[in-house]
Amino acid sequence: MSSTTPAGDSPTGPGAYGGAPADPTFPNPYGGAPTPAAARGPHGGAPADPASPYAAPALRHPGPLRPPAAGYPGQHPAPVAVHPGYPSYPGHPGYPPPAYGLPSLASWGLRVGAHLLDTVLIVVPYYGLLGLALVNSEPGYDMTGAPTRVPTPLGVLFFVLALVLATAYWVWNRGYLQGRTGATLAKRWLGLRVVDQHTLQPLGMGRSLLRDLAHVLDGWSLNIGYLWPLWDDRRQTFADKVVGTVVVEA
C-alpha cells in the first residue's frame, strides 16, 4: 500500500472539503496570525454557529414600508415651522417656501413710526399749499355778512393743487407702491412690508387701497383697532383682519 498523501490532504489530515486543513494552527494564506478553526466556516467564511464571536450579524428586515407623505410624489412636504402665533406657511398648496426663511412680525412701535413718517411726507406740502392759498386771499364777507377771507384765482389754484397732490400721493404711495412692493416710502426706510397673511406676497394696488380705507374701523372703535397688535398673536389691526394681511420685517 502506498504511503503517499492523497492530493488535497494536509500532513495533519484531510480538510472538510479536501482543501482546508483540519489543523487549527494552519497558517493564514493571506498573512498575519493563524486563523482559528472556530472563526472559519465550512467554506472559509463566517461560521454557521450564531453563538460564535466571529459570526456575521444577522440581517434585519427594515419593516413595513410607509406610504409617501402628502405633497409632491416622492418628496417630503414643505416645512410649516413658523413664528409663534404666525399662520402656517404656505397657505396655498404647492407654493414654494422662501429661500431666506419666514420673516418676523413687525413691532407695534415700528408700525406707528412708519405711519407718522408717511403722514409727515404729505402733511408738510399739503398745508404749505393751503398756506399759499390763504396768503393769496382778500378780505370779504360770507353769506351771513360775517367778515372772512375770499380767495383770489391764484389762491384757488393753490387750494386745488393741495387736494390733487394729497390724493395723488395717497394713491401712489399707499396704493401702487405698497401694493407692488409691500412697502410705502416710510415702511421701506424702516424695513417693513405689508403682505398677504398666507402667501407672504404683496397685495396689489386695489387690495392695498382697500386696506387703507378699512383703517376707519380702527378709528371708529375708539382707536382700539390701532392698539390691537399689542396683544394680538398675529399683530393685526382690525383692517389687517378684514383684508387678511400682516406687517413683517423686510
HELIX and SHEET records of a PDB file:
HELIX    1   1 ALA A   37  ALA A   39  5                                   3    
HELIX    2   2 TRP A  108  VAL A  135  1                                  28    
HELIX    3   3 PRO A  153  TRP A  170  1                                  18    
HELIX    4   4 VAL A  171  LEU A  177  3                                   7    
HELIX    5   5 GLN A  178  THR A  181  1                                   4    
HELIX    6   6 LEU A  185  LEU A  190  1                                   6    
HELIX    7   7 MET A  205  LEU A  213  1                                   9    
HELIX    8   8 HIS A  215  TRP A  220  1                                   6    
HELIX    9   9 ILE A  224  LEU A  227  1                                   4    
HELIX   10  10 TRP A  228  LEU A  230  5                                   3    
HELIX   11  11 PHE A  238  VAL A  243  1                                   6    
SHEET    1   A 2 ASP A   9  SER A  10  0                                        
SHEET    2   A 2 GLY A  13  PRO A  14 -1                                        
SHEET    1   B 2 SER A 137  TYR A 141  0                                        
SHEET    2   B 2 PRO A 147  PRO A 151 -1                                        
SHEET    1   C 2 LEU A 192  ASP A 196  0                                        
SHEET    2   C 2 THR A 245  GLU A 249 -1                                        
END                                                                             
